[in-house]
Amino acid sequence: MLKKILFRNSTNFQFIFATLGALVGLTALCLSFQLTLDVQSFHSGEEDLFGPNSVVIQKKVTKLSSLGMNNTDFTDEEIEGLRQKEFITDVAPFESADFRVALSEVKGDGLPPFYADMFFQSIPDRFLDLDVNWEWNEDSEFVPIVLPRDFIMIINYGIAQSQGFNQISEELLMAARLTIHIKGESKNDKKIGRVVGFSQKISSILVPKSFLDSANEEFGSGNRIQPNRIFITTVDDSYGELEELMDEMNLDIAKSAIDVAKIKTIIGVIIGIFGIAAILIMLLSLMGFVQYSQLVLSKASYEIQTLLRLGYPIKSIVKTFIKQMTVIFGLITAASITIMLVIKLFVVNTWLDKNGIHLEESSIVPTIILALFCFGVFILSNLLNIRKTVRNLGKIQ
């Protein structure tokens, strides 16, 4: 009865406008949030699509460099200058071997006979893009080695064909042992190595820092080697700063790393704009519901004042309005989540599958929590507005 009295003069246009706005805004917000979660599972082959950019930088080799008149090493001052850049969050120079090294097969392990001069480098473990057993000490059975993935591609589709031996699978290369030939300043040695993984983004042959430090001390010349390659981690949306750094220091950065930075920036901006637009629509719909409530209360002011004179408590009148709003917002929230899932499953996922892009399905629970949070904000805002308006009407009588 109380509900019929209060809502008999409600304005349908205002209600429909606010409801559609809330439905569109909440659906867009949930969809952008869920897509953000899904896209975070995508890997470009070198880098997570979202998150910090890890980039290997080196100085360009010029004609002067070829003549020995220009050094491509990084000085201590340049490395410190990189650490001071606001968009760079981590800096790690590559450490290089101070001795000559070569690799050959271990007879009986299944690899064809070969002997190749190589180079060893090391980086901090946090920059590795794969999970491997990376521990080494003097008692270790073998030296773990990480090869660039392009390395085995060159062997199988170049060297193997030209040299007339069989192609080598990754599994065979990781199962077989390698002989490491170390040629130092004053002595030579042989050690056993084993490939433990293949890096997508690092084009160096990597060994643990503990082994490189020990081998440099035992076989090296004792001279400090300045790094000529540096790993840096930059914040999201820092493509512009990275380009400026390239021009400033005459750097050579892999095109794929630049492309990843571009993609991250573009996708981050698009999803950000989409999310901001959704929030603005939500705020406008919230204002629409507040105005709708005020309009209904204003048109029912005589009835409300009469009820208050008859002894109806303010709490009962407010409770009647909030029950109605809770049903409305509950239906909007449920409809928004449903529409979001339909769009994601039958539109977005279908388009991605047709274009060969496969994303891991992330949990929908965070999105539901976000929708429930918006539901709570709507209810609380209208509760405060309705309570204030009804109390003001009670003072007028």
C-alpha positions as CSV (number, residue, x, y, z in Angstrom):
1,M,0.0,0.0,0.0
2,L,2.8,2.4,1.0
3,K,4.6,1.6,-2.3
4,K,1.5,2.4,-4.4
5,I,1.0,5.7,-2.7
6,L,4.6,6.8,-3.1
7,F,5.2,5.7,-6.7
8,R,1.9,6.5,-8.3
9,N,3.1,9.8,-9.7
10,S,6.6,8.6,-10.8
11,T,7.9,9.8,-14.2
12,N,8.5,6.9,-16.6
13,F,10.9,8.8,-18.9
14,Q,13.3,9.7,-16.2
15,F,13.3,6.2,-14.9
16,I,13.9,4.6,-18.3
17,F,16.8,7.0,-19.1
18,A,18.5,6.3,-15.8
19,T,18.0,2.5,-16.1
20,L,19.4,2.3,-19.7
21,G,22.4,4.5,-18.7
22,A,23.2,2.3,-15.7
23,L,22.8,-0.9,-17.8
24,V,25.1,0.4,-20.6
25,G,27.6,1.9,-18.3
26,L,27.9,-1.2,-16.0
27,T,28.1,-3.6,-19.0
28,A,30.9,-1.5,-20.6
29,L,32.8,-1.3,-17.3
30,C,32.5,-5.0,-16.6
31,L,33.5,-5.9,-20.2
32,S,36.6,-3.6,-20.2
33,F,37.7,-5.0,-16.8
34,Q,37.2,-8.6,-17.9
35,L,39.0,-8.1,-21.1
36,T,41.9,-6.5,-19.2
37,L,42.1,-9.6,-17.1
38,D,42.0,-11.9,-20.1
39,V,44.6,-9.9,-22.1
40,Q,47.0,-10.1,-19.2
41,S,47.4,-13.8,-20.0
42,F,48.5,-13.1,-23.6
43,H,52.2,-13.4,-24.5
44,S,53.6,-11.8,-27.6
45,G,56.4,-14.4,-27.7
46,E,58.8,-12.0,-26.0
47,E,56.9,-10.2,-23.4
48,D,53.7,-10.2,-21.4
49,L,51.3,-7.8,-23.1
50,F,50.6,-6.0,-19.9
51,G,53.2,-5.3,-17.3
52,P,56.8,-3.8,-17.4
53,N,58.7,-3.8,-20.7
54,S,62.1,-5.6,-20.5
55,V,64.3,-4.4,-23.3
56,V,67.9,-5.2,-24.3
57,I,69.8,-2.1,-25.4
58,Q,73.1,-1.7,-27.1
59,K,74.9,1.1,-29.0
60,K,74.8,1.2,-32.8
61,V,77.8,0.0,-34.6
62,T,78.9,2.7,-37.0
63,K,81.7,3.1,-39.5
64,L,83.9,4.6,-36.8
65,S,83.2,1.6,-34.6
66,S,84.5,-0.7,-37.4
67,L,87.7,1.4,-37.6
68,G,88.2,1.2,-33.8
69,M,87.5,4.9,-33.4
70,N,84.2,4.6,-31.6
71,N,83.5,2.5,-28.5
72,T,80.2,0.7,-28.1
73,D,80.7,-0.1,-24.4
74,F,78.6,1.6,-21.7
75,T,80.5,3.7,-19.2
76,D,79.7,3.7,-15.4
77,E,78.3,7.2,-15.9
78,E,76.0,6.2,-18.7
79,I,74.7,3.2,-16.7
80,E,74.0,5.5,-13.7
81,G,72.3,7.9,-16.0
82,L,70.0,5.1,-17.1
83,R,69.1,4.3,-13.5
84,Q,68.2,8.0,-12.9
85,K,65.6,7.9,-15.8
86,E,62.1,8.1,-14.3
87,F,60.6,5.7,-16.8
88,I,63.3,3.0,-16.2
89,T,62.6,0.9,-13.1
90,D,65.5,-1.6,-13.4
91,V,69.0,-1.7,-15.0
92,A,71.2,-4.8,-15.4
93,P,74.4,-4.8,-17.5
94,F,75.3,-8.1,-19.2
95,E,78.4,-9.6,-17.7
96,S,80.7,-11.3,-20.3
97,A,83.3,-14.1,-20.2
98,D,86.9,-12.9,-20.0
99,F,88.1,-16.0,-21.8
100,R,87.6,-17.8,-25.1
101,V,85.0,-20.6,-25.1
102,A,83.9,-23.3,-27.6
103,L,81.3,-26.0,-27.5
104,S,81.4,-29.6,-28.9
105,E,79.3,-32.7,-28.6
106,V,79.8,-35.5,-26.0
107,K,80.3,-38.7,-27.9
108,G,77.4,-41.2,-27.4
109,D,74.8,-38.6,-26.4
110,G,73.1,-38.5,-29.8
111,L,74.4,-35.2,-31.2
112,P,76.3,-35.0,-34.5
113,P,80.0,-34.2,-34.3
114,F,80.6,-30.4,-34.2
115,Y,83.0,-27.8,-32.7
116,A,82.0,-24.1,-32.6
117,D,83.4,-21.0,-31.0
118,M,80.9,-19.4,-28.7
119,F,80.6,-16.6,-26.1
120,F,79.1,-16.8,-22.6
121,Q,77.2,-14.0,-20.8
122,S,75.2,-13.7,-17.6
123,I,72.3,-11.6,-16.4
124,P,70.4,-11.4,-13.1
125,D,68.0,-14.2,-12.7
126,R,65.0,-11.8,-12.5
127,F,65.4,-11.0,-16.2
128,L,65.2,-14.6,-17.4
129,D,62.0,-15.3,-19.4
130,L,61.9,-19.0,-18.4
131,D,61.8,-21.1,-15.3
132,V,65.0,-23.2,-15.1
133,N,67.3,-24.8,-12.6
134,W,69.9,-22.1,-12.5
135,E,72.0,-23.1,-9.6
136,W,75.8,-23.8,-10.0
137,N,78.7,-24.4,-7.7
138,E,82.0,-26.2,-7.8
139,D,80.3,-29.5,-7.0
140,S,77.7,-29.3,-9.7
141,E,77.4,-32.1,-12.2
142,F,77.2,-29.7,-15.2
143,V,77.1,-26.1,-16.1
144,P,73.5,-25.0,-17.1
145,I,73.2,-23.2,-20.4
146,V,70.3,-21.2,-21.8
147,L,70.4,-20.8,-25.6
148,P,68.5,-18.3,-27.7
149,R,65.5,-20.0,-29.4
150,D,66.7,-18.6,-32.7
151,F,69.9,-20.6,-32.2
152,I,68.3,-24.0,-32.7
153,M,66.3,-22.6,-35.6
154,I,69.6,-21.6,-37.3
155,I,71.0,-25.1,-36.7
156,N,68.0,-27.0,-38.0
157,Y,67.1,-24.8,-41.0
158,G,70.6,-23.6,-42.0
159,I,73.6,-25.4,-40.6
160,A,72.1,-28.9,-40.6
161,Q,71.0,-28.7,-44.2
162,S,74.4,-27.2,-45.4
163,Q,76.5,-29.7,-43.4
164,G,74.4,-32.7,-44.3
165,F,73.5,-33.9,-40.8
166,N,70.1,-34.6,-39.2
167,Q,68.0,-31.8,-37.6
168,I,68.1,-31.6,-33.8
169,S,65.0,-31.4,-31.6
170,E,64.9,-29.2,-28.5
171,E,64.3,-32.4,-26.4
172,L,67.4,-34.0,-27.7
173,L,69.5,-30.9,-27.3
174,M,68.4,-30.6,-23.7
175,A,68.9,-34.3,-22.9
176,A,72.5,-34.4,-24.4
177,R,75.6,-33.1,-22.7
178,L,78.0,-30.6,-24.2
179,T,81.7,-30.2,-23.8
180,I,82.7,-26.7,-22.9
181,H,86.3,-25.9,-24.1
182,I,87.7,-23.0,-22.0
183,K,90.8,-21.2,-23.3
184,G,92.2,-18.9,-20.7
185,E,95.1,-16.5,-20.3
186,S,97.4,-19.1,-18.7
187,K,95.6,-22.4,-18.9
188,N,92.8,-24.3,-20.6
189,D,90.1,-26.6,-19.3
190,K,87.1,-28.7,-20.2
191,K,83.7,-28.8,-18.4
192,I,80.4,-30.5,-19.0
193,G,77.4,-28.3,-19.9
194,R,73.8,-29.0,-20.5
195,V,71.1,-26.9,-22.2
196,V,68.3,-26.3,-19.7
197,G,66.1,-24.0,-21.7
198,F,65.6,-21.6,-24.7
199,S,65.1,-17.9,-24.3
200,Q,62.6,-16.1,-26.5
201,K,63.9,-12.6,-25.9
202,I,67.6,-12.9,-25.1
203,S,70.0,-13.4,-28.0
204,S,73.0,-14.4,-25.8
205,I,74.3,-17.7,-24.6
206,L,73.7,-17.5,-20.9
207,V,75.3,-19.3,-18.0
208,P,74.8,-18.7,-14.2
209,K,76.5,-15.7,-12.8
210,S,78.2,-17.9,-10.1
211,F,79.9,-19.9,-12.9
212,L,80.9,-16.9,-14.9
213,D,82.4,-15.1,-11.9
214,S,84.3,-18.2,-10.9
215,A,85.6,-18.9,-14.5
216,N,86.6,-15.3,-15.0
217,E,88.6,-15.4,-11.8
218,E,90.3,-18.7,-12.8
219,F,90.8,-18.2,-16.5
220,G,90.4,-14.5,-17.2
221,S,93.0,-11.8,-17.6
222,G,91.9,-9.9,-14.6
223,N,90.9,-6.8,-16.5
224,R,87.4,-5.4,-16.0
225,I,85.1,-5.8,-19.0
226,Q,82.8,-2.8,-19.6
227,P,79.3,-4.0,-20.7
228,N,78.2,-3.4,-24.2
229,R,74.6,-4.7,-23.7
230,I,72.2,-3.7,-20.9
231,F,68.9,-5.0,-19.8
232,I,66.4,-2.3,-18.8
233,T,62.8,-2.5,-17.5
234,T,60.5,0.4,-18.4
235,V,57.1,1.3,-17.1
236,D,53.9,0.9,-19.2
237,D,53.1,3.5,-21.8
238,S,56.8,4.6,-22.0
239,Y,57.2,4.1,-25.8
240,G,57.8,7.8,-26.4
241,E,60.5,8.0,-23.7
242,L,62.2,4.8,-25.1
243,E,62.4,6.4,-28.6
244,E,63.9,9.6,-27.1
245,L,66.5,7.4,-25.3
246,M,67.4,5.7,-28.5
247,D,68.1,9.0,-30.2
248,E,69.9,10.5,-27.2
249,M,72.3,7.6,-26.8
250,N,72.4,6.3,-30.4
251,L,71.0,2.9,-29.3
252,D,70.1,-0.1,-31.3
253,I,67.0,-1.9,-29.9
254,A,65.4,-4.9,-31.5
255,K,62.4,-3.9,-33.6
256,S,60.2,-6.6,-32.0
257,A,60.8,-5.0,-28.6
258,I,59.8,-1.6,-29.9
259,D,56.7,-3.2,-31.5
260,V,55.7,-4.7,-28.2
261,A,56.1,-1.4,-26.5
262,K,53.8,0.2,-29.1
263,I,51.2,-2.5,-28.8
264,K,51.2,-2.2,-25.0
265,T,50.8,1.6,-25.3
266,I,48.0,1.4,-27.8
267,I,46.0,-1.3,-26.1
268,G,46.5,0.3,-22.7
269,V,45.1,3.6,-24.1
270,I,42.2,2.0,-25.8
271,I,41.1,0.0,-22.8
272,G,41.7,2.9,-20.5
273,I,39.5,5.2,-22.6
274,F,36.8,2.5,-22.8
275,G,36.9,2.1,-19.0
276,I,36.8,5.9,-18.4
277,A,33.9,6.3,-20.7
278,A,32.1,3.5,-18.9
279,I,32.7,5.1,-15.5
280,L,31.4,8.5,-16.9
281,I,28.2,6.8,-18.1
282,M,27.8,5.1,-14.7
283,L,28.1,8.5,-13.0
284,L,25.6,10.1,-15.3
285,S,23.2,7.2,-14.7
286,L,23.7,7.6,-10.9
287,M,22.9,11.2,-11.2
288,G,19.8,10.3,-13.2
289,F,18.6,7.9,-10.5
290,V,19.2,10.5,-7.8
291,Q,17.2,13.1,-9.8
292,Y,14.5,10.4,-10.4
293,S,14.3,9.8,-6.6
294,Q,14.1,13.5,-5.9
295,L,11.4,13.9,-8.5
296,V,9.3,11.0,-7.1
297,L,9.7,12.3,-3.6
298,S,8.8,15.8,-4.7
299,K,5.6,14.7,-6.5
300,A,4.7,12.6,-3.5
301,S,5.6,15.3,-0.9
302,Y,1.9,15.8,0.2
303,E,1.5,12.0,0.7
304,I,4.8,11.7,2.6
305,Q,3.9,14.7,4.9
306,T,0.5,13.1,5.5
307,L,2.0,9.8,6.4
308,L,4.5,11.4,8.8
309,R,1.6,13.3,10.5
310,L,-0.2,9.9,10.9
311,G,2.9,8.6,12.7
312,Y,4.7,6.7,10.0
313,P,8.4,6.7,10.8
314,I,10.9,8.2,8.4
315,K,12.7,4.9,8.4
316,S,9.7,3.0,6.9
317,I,9.3,5.4,4.1
318,V,13.1,5.3,3.3
319,K,13.0,1.5,3.5
320,T,10.2,1.4,1.0
321,F,12.1,3.5,-1.5
322,I,15.4,1.5,-1.0
323,K,13.6,-1.8,-1.5
324,Q,12.4,-0.6,-4.8
325,M,15.9,0.7,-5.8
326,T,17.5,-2.6,-4.7
327,V,15.3,-4.6,-7.0
328,I,16.0,-2.2,-9.9
329,F,19.8,-2.1,-9.3
330,G,19.9,-5.9,-8.7
331,L,18.2,-6.5,-12.1
332,I,20.6,-4.0,-13.8
333,T,23.6,-5.7,-12.2
334,A,22.5,-9.2,-13.2
335,A,21.6,-8.1,-16.7
336,S,24.9,-6.3,-17.1
337,I,27.0,-9.4,-16.1
338,T,24.9,-11.6,-18.4
339,I,25.2,-9.2,-21.4
340,M,28.9,-8.8,-20.8
341,L,29.4,-12.6,-20.9
342,V,27.3,-12.9,-24.1
343,I,29.4,-10.2,-25.8
344,K,32.7,-11.8,-24.6
345,L,31.8,-15.4,-25.5
346,F,30.0,-14.9,-28.8
347,V,31.5,-11.7,-30.2
348,V,34.9,-11.0,-28.8
349,N,36.1,-14.6,-28.4
350,T,34.7,-15.6,-31.8
351,W,36.5,-12.7,-33.5
352,L,39.8,-13.6,-31.7
353,D,39.5,-17.3,-32.6
354,K,39.0,-16.4,-36.3
355,N,42.1,-14.3,-36.2
356,G,44.2,-17.0,-34.5
357,I,44.5,-15.3,-31.1
358,H,43.8,-17.5,-28.1
359,L,43.5,-16.0,-24.6
360,E,43.4,-17.9,-21.4
361,E,40.1,-17.6,-19.8
362,S,40.5,-15.6,-16.5
363,S,38.2,-15.9,-13.6
364,I,35.0,-13.9,-13.7
365,V,34.9,-13.5,-9.9
366,P,36.8,-10.2,-9.9
367,T,34.4,-8.8,-12.4
368,I,31.4,-9.9,-10.3
369,I,33.0,-8.3,-7.3
370,L,33.4,-5.0,-9.3
371,A,29.7,-5.2,-10.3
372,L,28.6,-5.8,-6.7
373,F,30.8,-2.8,-5.6
374,C,29.0,-0.6,-8.2
375,F,25.7,-2.0,-6.9
376,G,26.6,-1.0,-3.4
377,V,27.7,2.5,-4.5
378,F,24.3,3.0,-6.2
379,I,22.3,1.8,-3.2
380,L,24.3,3.9,-0.7
381,S,24.1,7.1,-2.8
382,N,20.4,6.8,-3.2
383,L,19.9,5.8,0.5
384,L,21.7,9.0,1.6
385,N,19.8,11.1,-0.9
386,I,16.3,9.7,0.0
387,R,16.9,9.9,3.7
388,K,17.9,13.5,3.4
389,T,15.0,14.4,1.2
390,V,12.4,12.7,3.4
391,R,13.8,14.3,6.6
392,N,13.6,17.7,4.9
393,L,9.9,17.0,4.0
394,G,9.3,16.1,7.6
395,K,10.6,19.4,8.8
396,I,8.3,21.4,6.4
397,Q,5.1,19.9,7.8
